[in-house]
Amino acid sequence: MTATTRDRMIAGAADLMSRRGVNATSMRDVVRHTATPRGSISHHFPDGKPQLIAEAVTFAGRQVSIPLEKAMNERGVIGGLKAFVASWRRQLEATGFEAGCPVLAVAVDRYVGEPSDKDDAAAQQHLLDLAEGVFADWRRIMQAALLREGLAPERAERLATLVVASIEGTVAMCRASRSADALDQVQEELETVLAAALARTNR
């Protein structure tokens, strides 16, 4: 199925955000990056940059959550973690360590809109709410997998937060170092922690 102009612009915005951050991603840049007509902006995104960035955050969240949930359901916690880390490693290496997580970019980058935007503060809060929701969804998927393997809810919640926070932070470190070494190290430690927690449930 061929992607629509709107879909291409949303995916392109997410890609640019992962490389440049939110404020360095302008509507004009997205048009150039996706080779779409400039008139597409007002047609598909009548509310301008805040709408495009918000939809890009939602898109980026699904790009992770759908395969993550599938991997956790099919491979279990440890196998799902391996798949989660492998997907980030592929993205980092495929882009020469230029692209990180667009959702993290929203969380750490203060939103500055286009000159025509009316309320940057409201847009900023909306984007932070969306980013929080994406991170919560990833934690929910991880927590559900841990619960299925017998962990208590509180412990599963803490470990799910640990996994998501660790991977997100490590992706940023890998971009800075231009190396996946930190990702390998964190994966090994997370596997050790998760395996130990799961082993206790089987005693």
DOMI-829910 format. One record per atom (N, C-alpha, C, O): atom name; z, y, x. Coordinates in steps of 0.02 Angstrom, whole numbers, padded with zeros to 5 digits. Atoms other than C-alpha are relative to their C-alpha. Example, Ala and Ser with C-alpha at 12.3 -4.5 7.8 and 13.67 -1.06 7.14 Angstrom:
- N	00000	-00059	00045;
- CA	00390	-00225	00615;
- C	00000	00060	00045;
- O	00033	00059	00097;
- N	-00003	-00059	-00042;
- CA	00357	-00053	00684;
- C	00037	00055	-00039;
- O	00045	00110	-00014;
END
This chain:
- N	00000	-00059	00042;
- CA	00000	00000	00000;
- C	00000	00063	00044;
- O	00042	00070	00088;
- N	00007	-00060	-00041;
- CA	-00055	00167	00073;
- C	00054	00051	-00017;
- O	00068	00064	-00076;
- N	-00052	-00050	00010;
- CA	00080	00296	00097;
- C	-00030	00064	-00029;
- O	-00084	00085	-00008;
- N	00023	-00063	00029;
- CA	00060	00453	-00008;
- C	00014	00057	00049;
- O	00052	00049	00097;
- N	-00012	-00059	-00041;
- CA	00055	00626	00068;
- C	00074	00017	00001;
- O	00103	00033	00054;
- N	-00071	-00015	00006;
- CA	00232	00653	00006;
- C	00041	-00048	00043;
- O	00087	-00027	00079;
- N	-00035	00050	-00040;
- CA	00293	00491	00085;
- C	-00009	00013	00074;
- O	00039	00007	00113;
- N	00013	-00013	-00071;
- CA	00210	00534	00250;
- C	00040	00060	00025;
- O	00064	00061	00081;
- N	-00038	-00060	-00020;
- CA	00294	00704	00252;
- C	00074	-00015	00007;
- O	00107	00010	00053;
- N	-00071	00018	-00003;
- CA	00466	00630	00217;
- C	00013	-00041	00063;
- O	00061	-00028	00100;
- N	-00008	00042	-00060;
- CA	00445	00497	00352;
- C	-00009	00042	00063;
- O	00027	00033	00113;
- N	00012	-00043	-00058;
- CA	00376	00627	00472;
- C	00058	00047	00013;
- O	00076	00059	00071;
- N	-00059	-00043	-00009;
- CA	00523	00743	00441;
- C	00058	-00039	00031;
- O	00092	-00014	00075;
- N	-00054	00042	-00028;
- CA	00645	00600	00476;
- C	-00013	-00013	00074;
- O	00033	-00012	00114;
- N	00017	00013	-00070;
- CA	00552	00561	00638;
- C	00013	00061	00043;
- O	00044	00056	00096;
- N	-00011	-00061	-00039;
- CA	00555	00741	00697;
- C	00075	00016	00006;
- O	00098	00036	00059;
- N	-00073	-00011	-00003;
- CA	00740	00758	00652;
- C	00032	-00046	00051;
- O	00079	-00026	00085;
- N	-00029	00048	-00047;
- CA	00778	00602	00754;
- C	-00012	00020	00072;
- O	00025	00000	00117;
- N	00019	-00020	-00068;
- CA	00695	00682	00906;
- C	00025	00071	00017;
- O	00046	00084	00073;
- N	-00013	-00071	-00014;
- CA	00731	00869	00887;
- C	00064	00026	-00032;
- O	00090	00078	-00011;
- N	-00055	-00027	00040;
- CA	00874	00888	00764;
- C	-00027	00034	-00061;
- O	-00088	00038	-00071;
- N	00020	-00028	00065;
- CA	00871	00976	00597;
- C	-00031	00069	00008;
- O	-00084	00083	-00020;
- N	00022	-00069	-00003;
- CA	00850	01158	00647;
- C	-00066	00008	00036;
- O	-00104	00055	00023;
- N	00064	-00003	-00036;
- CA	00705	01124	00765;
- C	-00056	-00034	-00038;
- O	-00112	-00040	-00012;
- N	00050	00032	00042;
- CA	00613	01034	00625;
- C	-00018	00049	-00056;
- O	00019	00056	-00104;
- N	00022	-00048	00051;
- CA	00516	01164	00526;
- C	-00051	-00033	-00046;
- O	-00079	-00085	-00030;
- N	00050	00025	00047;
- CA	00404	01137	00377;
- C	-00069	00000	00034;
- O	-00108	-00047	00024;
- N	00065	-00003	-00035;
- CA	00256	01191	00484;
- C	-00006	-00058	00050;
- O	-00060	-00088	00056;
- N	00001	00056	-00047;
- CA	00303	01062	00616;
- C	-00015	-00066	-00036;
- O	-00053	-00107	-00012;
- N	00010	00062	00038;
- CA	00308	00925	00483;
- C	-00073	-00005	-00021;
- O	-00102	-00059	-00017;
- N	00071	00000	00020;
- CA	00135	00974	00420;
- C	-00044	-00020	00059;
- O	-00089	-00061	00052;
- N	00040	00018	-00059;
- CA	00065	00966	00597;
- C	00011	-00072	00021;
- O	-00037	-00108	00037;
- N	-00018	00067	-00022;
- CA	00157	00805	00639;
- C	-00031	-00054	-00044;
- O	-00048	-00108	-00019;
- N	00025	00051	00047;
- CA	00093	00715	00484;
- C	-00073	00012	-00019;
- O	-00101	-00026	-00058;
- N	00070	-00016	00015;
- CA	-00080	00795	00478;
- C	-00012	00005	-00075;
- O	-00060	-00023	-00101;
- N	00005	-00009	00072;
- CA	-00053	00844	00297;
- C	-00018	00073	-00015;
- O	-00003	00117	00026;
- N	00019	-00069	00017;
- CA	-00121	01000	00209;
- C	00062	00044	-00008;
- O	00113	00023	-00035;
- N	-00057	-00046	00004;
- CA	-00007	01152	00219;
- C	00021	00011	-00073;
- O	00080	00022	-00087;
- N	-00016	-00009	00070;
- CA	-00018	01169	00030;
- C	00044	-00056	-00028;
- O	00072	-00049	-00082;
- N	-00041	00056	00022;
- CA	00072	01003	00018;
- C	00074	00019	-00004;
- O	00112	-00011	-00043;
- N	-00071	-00019	-00002;
- CA	00237	01089	00056;
- C	00024	00023	-00069;
- O	00071	-00004	-00097;
- N	-00022	-00028	00065;
- CA	00249	01191	-00104;
- C	-00014	-00048	-00057;
- O	00022	-00048	-00107;
- N	00017	00047	00053;
- CA	00167	01055	-00206;
- C	00052	-00056	-00006;
- O	00076	-00072	-00061;
- N	-00045	00058	00001;
- CA	00281	00911	-00156;
- C	00074	00019	00008;
- O	00118	-00019	-00013;
- N	-00069	-00020	-00013;
- CA	00437	01008	-00105;
- C	00010	00072	-00023;
- O	00016	00117	00019;
- N	-00005	-00069	00025;
- CA	00454	01160	-00218;
- C	00063	00036	00021;
- O	00065	00097	00022;
- N	-00063	-00031	-00024;
- CA	00632	01189	-00155;
- C	00001	00009	00075;
- O	00052	00028	00104;
- N	00008	-00016	-00071;
- CA	00568	01200	00024;
- C	00035	-00049	00047;
- O	00044	-00108	00032;
- N	-00029	00041	-00054;
- CA	00650	01137	00182;
- C	00063	-00038	-00021;
- O	00070	-00097	-00003;
- N	-00059	00039	00019;
- CA	00818	01090	00104;
- C	-00017	-00064	-00037;
- O	00014	-00116	-00027;
- N	00020	00059	00038;
- CA	00731	00971	-00015;
- C	-00032	-00052	00046;
- O	-00016	-00111	00040;
- N	00033	00048	-00045;
- CA	00622	00893	00121;
- C	00050	-00034	00046;
- O	00047	-00095	00055;
- N	-00049	00030	-00045;
- CA	00767	00868	00241;
- C	00045	-00047	-00037;
- O	00062	-00101	-00012;
- N	-00043	00044	00040;
- CA	00876	00796	00103;
- C	-00035	-00066	-00014;
- O	-00004	-00120	-00009;
- N	00036	00062	00015;
- CA	00742	00671	00056;
- C	-00012	-00041	00063;
- O	-00014	-00102	00061;
- N	00008	00036	-00063;
- CA	00715	00628	00239;
- C	00065	-00037	00019;
- O	00062	-00092	00046;
- N	-00064	00034	-00013;
- CA	00901	00588	00257;
- C	00007	-00063	-00042;
- O	00026	-00116	-00017;
- N	-00004	00058	00045;
- CA	00895	00473	00106;
- C	-00048	-00055	00024;
- O	-00031	-00114	00024;
- N	00050	00047	-00026;
- CA	00737	00391	00175;
- C	00026	-00035	00063;
- O	00021	-00096	00069;
- N	-00025	00029	-00062;
- CA	00815	00366	00347;
- C	00057	-00048	-00013;
- O	00063	-00099	00021;
- N	-00055	00045	00016;
- CA	00970	00290	00270;
- C	-00025	-00067	-00025;
- O	00001	-00119	-00005;
- N	00028	00063	00027;
- CA	00867	00161	00175;
- C	-00036	-00040	00054;
- O	-00035	-00101	00052;
- N	00035	00035	-00054;
- CA	00765	00121	00331;
- C	00048	-00044	00041;
- O	00027	-00093	00072;
- N	-00051	00040	-00034;
- CA	00927	00055	00405;
- C	00035	-00047	-00048;
- O	00044	-00106	-00033;
- N	-00043	00040	00044;
- CA	01025	-00007	00255;
- C	-00036	-00061	-00028;
- O	-00004	-00114	-00036;
- N	00036	00057	00029;
- CA	00890	-00120	00182;
- C	-00004	-00059	00049;
- O	00016	-00114	00031;
- N	00001	00056	-00047;
- CA	00860	-00225	00339;
- C	00070	-00021	00022;
- O	00081	-00080	00037;
- N	-00068	00017	-00020;
- CA	01046	-00216	00384;
- C	00030	-00048	-00051;
- O	00060	-00099	-00033;
- N	-00029	00043	00053;
- CA	01098	-00290	00216;
- C	-00034	-00069	00001;
- O	00000	-00120	-00008;
- N	00036	00064	-00003;
- CA	00963	-00424	00230;
- C	00026	-00042	00059;
- O	00037	-00102	00052;
- N	-00023	00037	-00059;
- CA	01020	-00471	00406;
- C	00071	-00026	-00010;
- O	00086	-00083	00008;
- N	-00069	00022	00011;
- CA	01204	-00478	00355;
- C	00002	-00058	-00050;
- O	00042	-00104	-00042;
- N	00002	00054	00050;
- CA	01162	-00587	00204;
- C	-00027	-00065	00029;
- O	-00003	-00119	00012;
- N	00034	00060	-00025;
- CA	01052	-00706	00301;
- C	00031	-00029	00064;
- O	00029	-00089	00075;
- N	-00023	00021	-00066;
- CA	01135	-00712	00473;
- C	00075	00003	00009;
- O	00102	-00022	00059;
- N	-00071	-00008	-00008;
- CA	01317	-00671	00442;
- C	00017	00061	00042;
- O	-00028	00098	00064;
- N	-00024	-00061	-00033;
- CA	01422	-00540	00529;
- C	-00027	00006	00071;
- O	-00055	00058	00089;
- N	00021	-00005	-00070;
- CA	01383	-00580	00711;
- C	-00076	00005	00006;
- O	-00102	00046	00043;
- N	00073	-00003	-00001;
- CA	01199	-00614	00681;
- C	-00026	00065	-00027;
- O	-00075	00093	-00002;
- N	00020	-00064	00028;
- CA	01186	-00459	00574;
- C	00011	00057	00049;
- O	-00029	00103	00054;
- N	-00013	-00051	-00051;
- CA	01267	-00355	00711;
- C	-00054	-00002	00053;
- O	-00078	00051	00075;
- N	00053	00006	-00051;
- CA	01141	-00422	00837;
- C	-00065	00032	-00024;
- O	-00099	00067	00014;
- N	00061	-00028	00028;
- CA	00998	-00373	00721;
- C	00005	00076	-00005;
- O	-00043	00112	00008;
- N	-00013	-00072	00006;
- CA	01075	-00201	00691;
- C	-00010	00034	00067;
- O	-00045	00085	00072;
- N	00006	-00028	-00067;
- CA	01089	-00166	00877;
- C	-00072	-00005	00025;
- O	-00098	00042	00055;
- N	00068	00009	-00023;
- CA	00917	-00237	00912;
- C	-00048	00051	-00030;
- O	-00095	00073	00003;
- N	00044	-00050	00032;
- CA	00837	-00118	00787;
- C	00006	00068	00033;
- O	-00044	00103	00042;
- N	-00009	-00064	-00035;
- CA	00913	00033	00873;
- C	-00029	-00004	00070;
- O	-00058	00045	00094;
- N	00029	00007	-00067;
- CA	00863	-00034	01043;
- C	-00076	00007	-00002;
- O	-00106	00041	00040;
- N	00073	-00006	00006;
- CA	00683	-00053	00985;
- C	-00022	00072	-00011;
- O	-00070	00095	00020;
- N	00018	-00070	00013;
- CA	00679	00125	00919;
- C	00008	00042	00063;
- O	-00036	00082	00079;
- N	-00011	-00039	-00061;
- CA	00753	00197	01078;
- C	-00054	-00014	00052;
- O	-00082	00033	00080;
- N	00048	00019	-00052;
- CA	00638	00101	01193;
- C	-00071	00019	-00020;
- O	-00111	00040	00023;
- N	00068	-00015	00022;
- CA	00482	00127	01087;
- C	-00017	00074	00005;
- O	-00075	00093	00012;
- N	00011	-00073	-00003;
- CA	00506	00316	01091;
- C	00019	00029	00067;
- O	00025	00090	00074;
- N	-00020	-00025	-00065;
- CA	00555	00328	01273;
- C	00067	00034	-00002;
- O	00080	00081	00035;
- N	-00068	-00027	00009;
- CA	00735	00365	01218;
- C	-00001	00072	-00026;
- O	00046	00110	-00014;
- N	00004	-00066	00030;
- CA	00677	00521	01127;
- C	00028	00002	-00070;
- O	00055	00054	-00091;
- N	-00021	00000	00070;
- CA	00721	00468	00950;
- C	00068	-00034	-00008;
- O	00079	-00090	00015;
- N	-00066	00027	00016;
- CA	00899	00442	00893;
- C	00006	-00012	-00074;
- O	-00040	-00040	-00105;
- N	-00013	00011	00071;
- CA	00973	00440	00719;
- C	-00006	00067	-00037;
- O	00033	00113	-00024;
- N	00007	-00063	00037;
- CA	00912	00576	00598;
- C	00061	00016	-00043;
- O	00074	00074	-00058;
- N	-00059	-00012	00041;
- CA	01068	00552	00492;
- C	00055	00032	00043;
- O	00089	00078	00021;
- N	-00048	-00030	-00047;
- CA	01179	00589	00642;
- C	-00020	00072	00016;
- O	00023	00116	00022;
- N	00024	-00068	-00014;
- CA	01070	00742	00677;
- C	00023	00048	-00054;
- O	00042	00104	-00039;
- N	-00023	-00042	00055;
- CA	01115	00809	00505;
- C	00075	00012	00005;
- O	00099	00067	-00010;
- N	-00072	-00006	-00003;
- CA	01299	00776	00534;
- C	00024	00048	00055;
- O	00077	00079	00048;
- N	-00023	-00041	-00057;
- CA	01308	00871	00699;
- C	-00037	00066	00007;
- O	-00015	00109	00046;
- N	00041	-00061	-00007;
- CA	01176	01007	00677;
- C	00012	00047	-00059;
- O	00002	00028	-00116;
- N	-00011	-00050	00053;
- CA	01220	01163	00579;
- C	-00067	00020	-00030;
- O	-00112	00041	00006;
- N	00064	-00013	00032;
- CA	01082	01189	00452;
- C	-00017	00074	00000;
- O	00023	00117	-00019;
- N	00028	-00067	00005;
- CA	00976	01345	00469;
- C	-00068	-00008	-00033;
- O	-00112	-00042	-00006;
- N	00061	00011	00039;
- CA	00839	01357	00340;
- C	-00058	00044	00021;
- O	-00055	00080	00071;
- N	00058	-00042	-00009;
- CA	00671	01440	00330;
- C	00018	00071	-00023;
- O	00067	00081	-00059;
- N	-00015	-00070	00020;
- CA	00665	01631	00308;
- C	00005	00009	-00075;
- O	00041	00053	-00099;
- N	00001	-00008	00073;
- CA	00632	01607	00122;
- C	00059	-00034	-00034;
- O	00070	-00025	-00094;
- N	-00056	00036	00030;
- CA	00785	01497	00095;
- C	00054	00049	-00022;
- O	00066	00100	00010;
- N	-00048	-00046	00029;
- CA	00921	01574	-00012;
- C	00073	-00014	00021;
- O	00112	00033	00028;
- N	-00071	00016	-00009;
- CA	01082	01481	00026;
- C	00008	-00057	00051;
- O	00010	-00115	00033;
- N	-00007	00050	-00053;
- CA	01101	01393	00193;
- C	00066	-00039	-00006;
- O	00069	-00098	00009;
- N	-00065	00033	00004;
- CA	01285	01356	00161;
- C	-00001	-00056	-00051;
- O	00026	-00110	-00039;
- N	00004	00053	00051;
- CA	01249	01259	00002;
- C	-00044	-00057	00024;
- O	-00028	-00115	00012;
- N	00044	00053	-00027;
- CA	01107	01166	00087;
- C	00037	-00041	00052;
- O	00031	-00102	00053;
- N	-00039	00035	-00051;
- CA	01222	01123	00232;
- C	00048	-00049	-00031;
- O	00053	-00106	-00009;
- N	-00049	00044	00032;
- CA	01355	01051	00117;
- C	-00034	-00059	-00033;
- O	-00010	-00115	-00029;
- N	00037	00054	00033;
- CA	01227	00951	00020;
- C	-00023	-00052	00052;
- O	-00018	-00112	00040;
- N	00024	00046	-00052;
- CA	01155	00877	00180;
- C	00058	-00041	00030;
- O	00051	-00100	00044;
- N	-00058	00037	-00025;
- CA	01328	00833	00245;
- C	00023	-00053	-00050;
- O	00042	-00108	-00030;
- N	-00019	00049	00052;
- CA	01367	00747	00080;
- C	-00048	-00059	00002;
- O	-00026	-00117	-00004;
- N	00049	00054	-00004;
- CA	01206	00647	00095;
- C	00012	-00043	00061;
- O	00011	-00105	00057;
- N	-00013	00038	-00061;
- CA	01244	00598	00275;
- C	00062	-00043	-00007;
- O	00063	-00101	00014;
- N	-00061	00038	00011;
- CA	01419	00546	00227;
- C	-00014	-00061	-00044;
- O	00012	-00115	-00032;
- N	00018	00055	00044;
- CA	01345	00439	00089;
- C	-00038	-00055	00035;
- O	-00027	-00114	00022;
- N	00038	00050	-00039;
- CA	01225	00353	00209;
- C	00047	-00040	00044;
- O	00044	-00101	00046;
- N	-00048	00035	-00043;
- CA	01363	00313	00333;
- C	00045	-00046	-00041;
- O	00061	-00101	-00020;
- N	-00043	00041	00044;
- CA	01472	00250	00190;
- C	-00037	-00063	-00023;
- O	-00008	-00116	-00029;
- N	00040	00057	00022;
- CA	01330	00137	00132;
- C	-00005	-00051	00056;
- O	00002	-00111	00043;
- N	00004	00047	-00056;
- CA	01310	00061	00306;
- C	00068	-00035	00010;
- O	00070	-00095	00024;
- N	-00067	00031	-00006;
- CA	01499	00033	00315;
- C	00012	-00050	-00056;
- O	00041	-00103	-00046;
- N	-00008	00045	00057;
- CA	01497	-00044	00142;
- C	-00035	-00067	00012;
- O	-00008	-00120	-00003;
- N	00038	00062	-00014;
- CA	01364	-00170	00195;
- C	00037	-00042	00051;
- O	00044	-00103	00043;
- N	-00037	00036	-00052;
- CA	01463	-00216	00351;
- C	00065	-00028	-00028;
- O	00083	-00085	-00014;
- N	-00063	00022	00029;
- CA	01626	-00226	00255;
- C	-00010	-00059	-00046;
- O	00029	-00107	-00045;
- N	00013	00055	00046;
- CA	01550	-00339	00122;
- C	-00012	-00065	00038;
- O	00010	-00118	00017;
- N	00012	00060	-00041;
- CA	01490	-00459	00257;
- C	00065	-00027	00029;
- O	00075	-00088	00031;
- N	-00065	00022	-00027;
- CA	01663	-00464	00335;
- C	00043	-00031	-00054;
- O	00078	-00080	-00041;
- N	-00039	00029	00056;
- CA	01743	-00495	00166;
- C	-00025	-00070	-00017;
- O	00015	-00114	-00031;
- N	00028	00066	00015;
- CA	01625	-00640	00136;
- C	00024	-00053	00050;
- O	00028	-00112	00034;
- N	-00022	00047	-00052;
- CA	01686	-00717	00298;
- C	00076	-00004	00005;
- O	00103	-00032	00053;
- N	-00071	00013	00006;
- CA	01867	-00705	00247;
- C	00048	00053	00022;
- O	00109	00042	00019;
- N	-00047	-00051	-00023;
- CA	01938	-00543	00315;
- C	00032	00036	-00059;
- O	00003	00041	-00113;
- N	-00034	-00040	00050;
- CA	02065	-00443	00217;
- C	-00036	00066	-00008;
- O	-00066	00091	00039;
- N	00038	-00061	00013;
- CA	01993	-00286	00136;
- C	00014	00058	00049;
- O	-00032	00091	00072;
- N	-00017	-00056	-00044;
- CA	02088	-00161	00245;
- C	-00028	-00011	00070;
- O	-00055	00035	00101;
- N	00027	00016	-00066;
- CA	02040	-00249	00406;
- C	-00075	00004	00001;
- O	-00105	00029	00049;
- N	00073	-00002	00004;
- CA	01860	-00267	00350;
- C	-00025	00072	-00001;
- O	-00075	00089	00031;
- N	00019	-00071	00003;
- CA	01852	-00081	00310;
- C	00005	00033	00069;
- O	-00039	00070	00089;
- N	-00009	-00030	-00066;
- CA	01921	-00032	00480;
- C	-00053	-00024	00050;
- O	-00080	00016	00088;
- N	00050	00027	-00047;
- CA	01804	-00147	00575;
- C	-00070	00025	-00017;
- O	-00110	00037	00028;
- N	00065	-00026	00020;
- CA	01654	-00089	00474;
- C	-00009	00072	00026;
- O	-00063	00090	00051;
- N	00002	-00069	-00026;
- CA	01696	00091	00521;
- C	-00009	-00001	00076;
- O	-00047	00039	00103;
- N	00005	00006	-00073;
- CA	01717	00040	00703;
- C	-00072	-00016	00021;
- O	-00098	00014	00067;
- N	00068	00020	-00019;
- CA	01546	-00043	00708;
- C	-00049	00058	-00009;
- O	-00087	00073	00037;
- N	00048	-00055	00013;
- CA	01450	00101	00628;
- C	00012	00058	00048;
- O	-00036	00086	00076;
- N	-00016	-00056	-00044;
- CA	01540	00235	00729;
- C	-00020	-00017	00072;
- O	-00046	00026	00108;
- N	00016	00020	-00069;
- CA	01517	00137	00891;
- C	-00075	00002	00013;
- O	-00097	00028	00064;
- N	00073	00002	-00010;
- CA	01331	00109	00868;
- C	-00029	00070	-00003;
- O	-00072	00087	00038;
- N	00027	-00068	00004;
- CA	01296	00288	00813;
- C	00015	00039	00064;
- O	-00029	00073	00090;
- N	-00017	-00037	-00062;
- CA	01389	00360	00962;
- C	-00037	-00027	00060;
- O	-00057	00012	00104;
- N	00034	00030	-00057;
- CA	01309	00238	01082;
- C	-00074	00017	00002;
- O	-00103	00025	00055;
- N	00071	-00020	00002;
- CA	01133	00280	01023;
- C	-00008	00070	00032;
- O	-00055	00081	00069;
- N	00003	-00066	-00030;
- CA	01169	00461	01071;
- C	00009	-00005	00076;
- O	-00025	00030	00113;
- N	-00010	00009	-00071;
- CA	01234	00405	01241;
- C	-00063	-00027	00034;
- O	-00080	-00007	00089;
- N	00060	00030	-00028;
- CA	01078	00301	01270;
- C	-00056	00052	00007;
- O	-00094	00050	00055;
- N	00050	-00053	-00006;
- CA	00967	00450	01235;
- C	00013	00044	00060;
- O	-00033	00064	00096;
- N	-00018	-00043	-00056;
- CA	01062	00552	01362;
- C	-00014	-00034	00067;
- O	-00037	-00002	00115;
- N	00007	00036	-00063;
- CA	01055	00417	01496;
- C	-00070	-00029	00010;
- O	-00087	-00053	00065;
- N	00066	00032	-00001;
- CA	00879	00357	01454;
- C	00005	-00073	00019;
- O	-00036	-00100	00057;
- N	-00013	00070	-00015;
- CA	00947	00181	01461;
- C	00036	-00033	-00058;
- O	00076	00000	-00093;
- N	-00034	00037	00054;
- CA	01004	00047	01338;
- C	00061	-00037	00026;
- O	00091	-00077	-00011;
- N	-00056	00036	-00029;
- CA	01142	-00012	01455;
- C	00064	00007	-00043;
- O	00099	-00041	-00055;
- N	-00061	-00011	00040;
- CA	01281	00068	01350;
- C	-00003	-00039	-00065;
- O	00048	-00063	-00089;
- N	00008	00037	00062;
- CA	01211	-00015	01193;
- C	00016	-00074	00012;
- O	00048	-00106	-00030;
- N	-00015	00070	-00016;
- CA	01219	-00185	01278;
- C	00075	-00011	00008;
- O	00103	-00060	-00015;
- N	-00072	00007	-00011;
- CA	01398	-00155	01331;
- C	00040	00004	-00065;
- O	00086	-00035	-00076;
- N	-00035	-00008	00064;
- CA	01455	-00096	01160;
- C	-00012	-00060	-00045;
- O	00034	-00083	-00078;
- N	00013	00060	00040;
- CA	01369	-00242	01075;
- C	00044	-00058	00022;
- O	00072	-00093	-00020;
- N	-00041	00056	-00026;
- CA	01460	-00365	01187;
- C	00073	00007	-00022;
- O	00104	-00042	-00043;
- N	-00069	-00011	00020;
- CA	01629	-00286	01150;
- C	00010	-00007	-00075;
- O	00060	-00035	-00098;
- N	-00005	00007	00073;
- CA	01597	-00274	00963;
- C	-00003	-00073	-00021;
- O	00034	-00095	-00065;
- N	00004	00072	00016;
- CA	01547	-00457	00958;
- C	00066	-00034	00016;
- O	00089	-00078	-00022;
- N	-00064	00030	-00019;
- CA	01708	-00502	01048;
- C	00054	00017	-00052;
- O	00091	-00027	-00073;
- N	-00050	-00022	00049;
- CA	01815	-00400	00927;
- C	-00011	-00035	-00067;
- O	00036	-00059	-00098;
- N	00015	00030	00065;
- CA	01727	-00466	00772;
- C	00012	-00076	00001;
- O	00039	-00103	-00047;
- N	-00010	00072	-00004;
- CA	01728	-00647	00831;
- C	00075	-00017	-00001;
- O	00095	-00066	-00032;
- N	-00072	00013	-00002;
- CA	01916	-00637	00867;
- C	00030	00010	-00070;
- O	00072	-00029	-00092;
- N	-00027	-00013	00067;
- CA	01951	-00561	00696;
- C	-00020	-00056	-00048;
- O	00021	-00078	-00088;
- N	00023	00053	00044;
- CA	01847	-00693	00608;
- C	00033	-00066	00016;
- O	00046	-00106	-00029;
- N	-00033	00062	-00020;
- CA	01927	-00834	00708;
- C	00069	-00006	-00030;
- O	00092	-00060	-00047;
- N	-00068	00001	00028;
- CA	02098	-00784	00643;
- C	-00001	-00020	-00073;
- O	00047	-00050	-00098;
- N	00003	00017	00071;
- CA	02040	-00806	00464;
- C	-00011	-00075	-00010;
- O	00001	-00101	-00065;
- N	00016	00072	00007;
- CA	01990	-00987	00500;
- C	00057	-00045	00026;
- O	00049	-00106	00029;
- N	-00055	00041	-00026;
- CA	02157	-01043	00572;
- C	00038	-00034	-00056;
- O	00086	-00070	-00043;
END
